[in-house]
Amino acid sequence: MKLLSIVLFFSFSLNVQAEQRGVASWYGSENKKSCTGKYINHKQSGCAHKTLPIGTKVKITCIKTNKSIIAVVEDRGPYKKGRIVDLNYTAARQLGILIKGIATVKVERIK
């Protein structure tokens, strides 16, 4: 029974993370290390997320423009209250949020 409870809890936790809506921001283009100790790769779309595993692919869609990108979780964050994801420079440029700095987005985990 205990094992079944753990499996159900784990499955529910994964489904909760299947889609999120909230505010995205972006972080600088300078060379910084991620939580893994590797330098953040600004040549591909990447993001920081609080709970998704490092290496997870996500589809991020700007609610206002309906523009979408595929990004890889490469760091932890954001740490500003009310935000659900931080985009690297490339991801922010592709979504068109560099100037405004923030946007309401939908984040979907790609299986």
BAGULUM-167276 format. One record per residue (C-alpha): chain; residue in three letters; x, y, z. Coordinates in steps of 0.001 Angstrom, whole numbers. Each point is the difference from the previous one (the first is absolute). Layout:
REM BAGULUM-167276
site marmar: A; vexro: Ala; u: X; v: Y; w: Z
...
END
This chain:
REM BAGULUM-167276
site marmar: A; vexro: Met; u: 0; v: 0; w: 0
site marmar: A; vexro: Lys; u: 2864; v: 2359; w: 864
site marmar: A; vexro: Leu; u: 1661; v: -670; w: -3374
site marmar: A; vexro: Leu; u: -3286; v: 663; w: -1809
site marmar: A; vexro: Ser; u: -351; v: 3316; w: 1840
site marmar: A; vexro: Ile; u: 3522; v: 1029; w: -1000
site marmar: A; vexro: Val; u: -597; v: -936; w: -3646
site marmar: A; vexro: Leu; u: -3308; v: 1897; w: -102
site marmar: A; vexro: Phe; u: 1553; v: 3054; w: 1643
site marmar: A; vexro: Phe; u: 2925; v: -29; w: -2443
site marmar: A; vexro: Ser; u: -2338; v: -385; w: -2995
site marmar: A; vexro: Phe; u: -2197; v: 2852; w: 1244
site marmar: A; vexro: Ser; u: 3060; v: 2207; w: 515
site marmar: A; vexro: Leu; u: 1120; v: -562; w: -3593
site marmar: A; vexro: Asn; u: -3456; v: 837; w: -1344
site marmar: A; vexro: Val; u: -152; v: 3224; w: 2001
site marmar: A; vexro: Gln; u: 3177; v: 1102; w: -1789
site marmar: A; vexro: Ala; u: -1334; v: -962; w: -3445
site marmar: A; vexro: Glu; u: -1169; v: 3583; w: -631
site marmar: A; vexro: Gln; u: 459; v: 3286; w: 1824
site marmar: A; vexro: Arg; u: -1130; v: 3532; w: -797
site marmar: A; vexro: Gly; u: 1624; v: 3061; w: 1417
site marmar: A; vexro: Val; u: 2617; v: 2686; w: -513
site marmar: A; vexro: Ala; u: 3327; v: -607; w: -1723
site marmar: A; vexro: Ser; u: 3002; v: 2288; w: 153
site marmar: A; vexro: Trp; u: 3463; v: -285; w: -1510
site marmar: A; vexro: Tyr; u: 3486; v: 118; w: 1377
site marmar: A; vexro: Gly; u: 3123; v: 1629; w: -1426
site marmar: A; vexro: Ser; u: 2077; v: -1107; w: -2916
site marmar: A; vexro: Glu; u: 3272; v: 55; w: 1943
site marmar: A; vexro: Asn; u: 1911; v: -3195; w: 722
site marmar: A; vexro: Lys; u: -1245; v: -1371; w: 3310
site marmar: A; vexro: Lys; u: 65; v: -3470; w: 1438
site marmar: A; vexro: Ser; u: -3237; v: -1869; w: 613
site marmar: A; vexro: Cys; u: -795; v: -1994; w: 3119
site marmar: A; vexro: Thr; u: 1734; v: -2989; w: -1608
site marmar: A; vexro: Gly; u: 3296; v: 1880; w: -253
site marmar: A; vexro: Lys; u: -143; v: 161; w: -3804
site marmar: A; vexro: Tyr; u: -112; v: 3293; w: -1870
site marmar: A; vexro: Ile; u: -3457; v: 972; w: -1265
site marmar: A; vexro: Asn; u: -211; v: -684; w: -3726
site marmar: A; vexro: His; u: -1363; v: 3094; w: -1727
site marmar: A; vexro: Lys; u: 281; v: -1631; w: -3439
site marmar: A; vexro: Gln; u: -3157; v: -2022; w: 627
site marmar: A; vexro: Ser; u: -3288; v: 772; w: 1736
site marmar: A; vexro: Gly; u: 254; v: -767; w: 3679
site marmar: A; vexro: Cys; u: -1793; v: 844; w: 3192
site marmar: A; vexro: Ala; u: 68; v: -178; w: 3756
site marmar: A; vexro: His; u: -2832; v: -1745; w: 1845
site marmar: A; vexro: Lys; u: -451; v: -646; w: 3711
site marmar: A; vexro: Thr; u: -1091; v: -3644; w: -98
site marmar: A; vexro: Leu; u: 328; v: -1615; w: -3436
site marmar: A; vexro: Pro; u: 3076; v: -2219; w: -321
site marmar: A; vexro: Ile; u: 3077; v: 1455; w: -1673
site marmar: A; vexro: Gly; u: 19; v: -1132; w: -3637
site marmar: A; vexro: Thr; u: -3805; v: -54; w: -341
site marmar: A; vexro: Lys; u: -1320; v: 1353; w: -3287
site marmar: A; vexro: Val; u: -2893; v: 2445; w: 254
site marmar: A; vexro: Lys; u: -2211; v: 1834; w: -2453
site marmar: A; vexro: Ile; u: -404; v: 3628; w: 1031
site marmar: A; vexro: Thr; u: -2815; v: 1971; w: -1630
site marmar: A; vexro: Cys; u: -509; v: 3742; w: 330
site marmar: A; vexro: Ile; u: -3704; v: 443; w: 756
site marmar: A; vexro: Lys; u: -239; v: 3430; w: -1676
site marmar: A; vexro: Thr; u: 1654; v: -930; w: -3326
site marmar: A; vexro: Asn; u: -531; v: -3788; w: -12
site marmar: A; vexro: Lys; u: 3682; v: -336; w: -1014
site marmar: A; vexro: Ser; u: 1622; v: -3194; w: 1330
site marmar: A; vexro: Ile; u: 3525; v: -1286; w: 505
site marmar: A; vexro: Ile; u: 1562; v: -3205; w: 1254
site marmar: A; vexro: Ala; u: 2495; v: 521; w: 2826
site marmar: A; vexro: Val; u: 2069; v: -2190; w: 2301
site marmar: A; vexro: Val; u: -38; v: 472; w: 3782
site marmar: A; vexro: Glu; u: 3627; v: 850; w: 781
site marmar: A; vexro: Asp; u: -195; v: 1808; w: 3336
site marmar: A; vexro: Arg; u: -2111; v: 661; w: 3092
site marmar: A; vexro: Gly; u: -2185; v: 3050; w: 466
site marmar: A; vexro: Pro; u: -1641; v: 2415; w: -310
site marmar: A; vexro: Tyr; u: 347; v: 1412; w: 3465
site marmar: A; vexro: Lys; u: -2212; v: 3062; w: -467
site marmar: A; vexro: Lys; u: -3465; v: -532; w: 1486
site marmar: A; vexro: Gly; u: -2754; v: -709; w: -2497
site marmar: A; vexro: Arg; u: 2193; v: -1260; w: -2836
site marmar: A; vexro: Ile; u: -37; v: -3582; w: -1241
site marmar: A; vexro: Val; u: 2927; v: -101; w: -2438
site marmar: A; vexro: Asp; u: 3103; v: 2002; w: -904
site marmar: A; vexro: Leu; u: 1088; v: -104; w: -3639
site marmar: A; vexro: Asn; u: 3527; v: 342; w: -1263
site marmar: A; vexro: Tyr; u: 779; v: 2744; w: -2531
site marmar: A; vexro: Thr; u: -616; v: -2199; w: -3052
site marmar: A; vexro: Ala; u: -3371; v: -1270; w: 1229
site marmar: A; vexro: Ala; u: -1135; v: 3526; w: 933
site marmar: A; vexro: Arg; u: 1052; v: 1318; w: -3426
site marmar: A; vexro: Gln; u: -1862; v: -2793; w: -1778
site marmar: A; vexro: Leu; u: -3166; v: 726; w: 1999
site marmar: A; vexro: Gly; u: 370; v: 3728; w: -581
site marmar: A; vexro: Ile; u: 140; v: 1086; w: 3648
site marmar: A; vexro: Leu; u: 3468; v: 1574; w: 188
site marmar: A; vexro: Ile; u: -1196; v: 3609; w: 102
site marmar: A; vexro: Lys; u: -2947; v: -418; w: 2385
site marmar: A; vexro: Gly; u: 1918; v: -2503; w: 2111
site marmar: A; vexro: Ile; u: -2991; v: -2061; w: 1126
site marmar: A; vexro: Ala; u: -2964; v: -1781; w: -1556
site marmar: A; vexro: Thr; u: -2843; v: -2263; w: 1022
site marmar: A; vexro: Val; u: 795; v: -3489; w: -1252
site marmar: A; vexro: Lys; u: -1119; v: -3592; w: 15
site marmar: A; vexro: Val; u: 2702; v: -2561; w: 811
site marmar: A; vexro: Glu; u: -628; v: -3584; w: -1110
site marmar: A; vexro: Arg; u: 2267; v: -2908; w: 770
site marmar: A; vexro: Ile; u: 921; v: -1994; w: -3117
site marmar: A; vexro: Lys; u: 56; v: -3721; w: 623
END
